[in-house]
Amino acid sequence: MNFTRRSFLRSSALASAGLVAAPAVLRDGAFAADGPILVGSLHDQSGPVAASGVPMVHALQLAVDEINAAGGLVGRPLQIVHYDTQSNIQLYSQYAQQLALKDKVAVVHGGITSASREAIRPTFDRFKVPYFYNVLYEGGVCDRNTFCTGTTPAQTVEKLVPYAMKKSGKKVYIIAADYNYGQITAKWMTKFVKDNGGEVLSTDFFPLDVTNFGPTISKIQAAKPDLVLSALVGGNHTSFYRQWTSAGMKGQIPIASTTFGLVNEPETLDAAESDGILGAYGYFQEIDTPASKSFVDKIKKAHPDTPYISEMAAVTYEGMHLWAEAVRRAGTVDRVKVIEALESGLSFDGPTGRVTLDHATHHTTRDAFLAEVKNRAWSV
């Protein structure tokens, strides 16, 4: 069931109005008569983190299209019910209840910031709707109803910090977003700096709406670190990198980040502002494997204006396929039976490589990659 951009936007608008269209008849005849399996989608298509949310929705749609083309699940097609959460926590809470109570979806894939995850996770726990959080995050969620498919600091920060310190030095200054992702990731950064014989000179936190980093840059200049570690988040925080370059600091103190690139900074910033920044993720669209190339090509063909395809899009695609495989094994969309199947050690070979769900933690065992920005792209 191939969606054009126009039909996708139309279906999203219908979903936002609480209207879900009937599914099309797919190949080899009609599906079972009991209707489509509804898949909930809560992603920011507008607002400061939309550059991350748009590719996630495209990846989710691609996975659903592939599953439907292969015959759907338990004799039924899948259909996405999508709401644009507009980078607004209140809308996350509102639409989560609508998906659970009115739309009665079988599963939800959604949330970008950790704040959005924590706004909706209790709703899905309460109303017994399996929830996939397909985003790199600070770690720590322990919930039988929730599955976290992105990387955690133990998979990326643990590699990025010693790599960056070896290149630059042991005196580190940390800057991070002022909410649970930034606060907790800064603690992980501090741990790995100390574990590798380094020293954290200072840690500064910034609300997501901050755009003026002049005073902080002055503090960093005075502290004279060897390295800046950044866990800044969203479009507003991109201002830091522009102001850093304008202050003449770009060539003086290197930057390594766990979040740079999530709103397409290498492409939206000038090369002079982004070249040389180090990152670590579970996926970069530049990864040169057949599975990665195929994934990127399919999304770009269907949506030529898609922003950079980051880890969050790739693991959304993989999360959808992992849930689908669990439904196949369970032979039903019954929540408990699907969770038991998800806990059985499921693996999926996707654009990031082989991904395996861990029974004990509901997180994934996966590859992680180090990269450096060169000429407005990642060199992995």
Secondary structure, 3 states (H helix, E strand, C coil): CCCCHHHHHHHHHHHHCCCCCCCCCCCCCCCCCCCCEEEEEEECCCCCCHHHHHHHHHHHHHHHHHHHHCCCECCECEEEEEEECCCCHHHHHHHHHHHHHHHCCCEEEECCCHHHHHHHHHHHHHCCCCEEECCCCCCCCCCCCEEECCCCCCCCHHHHHHHHHHHHCCEEEEEEECCHHHHHHHHHHHHHHHHCCCEEEEEEEECCCCCCCHHHHHHHHHHCCCEEEEECCCCHHHHHHHHHHHCCCCCCCCEEECCCCCCCHHHHCCHHHHCCCEEEECCCCCCCCHHHHHHHHHHHHHCCCCCCCCHHHHHHHHHHHHHHHHHHHHCCCCHHHHHHHHCCCCEEEECCEEEEECCCCCEEECCCEEEEEECCEEEC
